[in-house]
Amino acid sequence: MVSALPPQGEGRPGDRAIQLALQAAWPADLSPDDERQLRAVGRVLLRADATGIGRARWPGFFGHSGRAIAPAFAAARFRVQAVIARRGGAADRAVVHLVWAGTDRGGTYTDNRITDLHFARTTSMKDGGATWTPQPRT
């Protein structure tokens, strides 16, 4: 049987096949606006987690330890290969599935890494609008 996924190490040309495989494996169950917002936030949050860039934007997710944490991956050698957002078991929950590639501090490049980020829908007291808030890892 031939895999629909590109071989590991394929690089950017294989990313579209990974995206299509994710979409086929998990049919969409969120509104297009929610999925678009979650995909965008998921990408930025994963980049912050892996590279350290932008962690201050989410103190509730990363904490307030006060000490600098060396990033695990080089920002210049990090990319999201594919991302989808789907309902996380309840209407006010979602999970963002990301497949990504990066070079770690030791210089080792690996692609097809998988991360799931969980979000809860919250309502702003100020304007009554809803947004998605990342949930800390437990």
Steps between C-alpha positions, in 0.01 A plus 500: 500500500635843405478775761323826415758677714834615364814329625660646809752768406305604188505865613255772401380321185344229720312737732188524282458121500521500881241780520262311270547177699415679827188654348387163363564320830298749709205658320437864595258551790561866592379813327745627236564812713578297812725264309686788335552675836611181676740403221663845510531507879619139508782577256617801700472316833697201372769733361522671841527165676766358268711810435430719803388789277180658634456302822420819693172524308367195691607518866214266598632234265874536561492628860686779675815326617705814444796307368595479138454163334723415208294420191512140389486583128661759274242752377653509153469122465145457630186461290147373536440238233124463552231610746131435562265597782215278614242488778652375824209294632273795591374810323724724710816290451730453203826328416751620244696217337837616364766315303830686497870487427801654669869491577578462869786669686722202428452547125273200443221561250178303537173537314153353549498588870148505646360738762143542624406828667174529692281811515186614684254757370485801729279807491641847550330695778593821320332446163316170537696348210625143511860396455704183540740476795786244509477257789814425698643153468427281798 
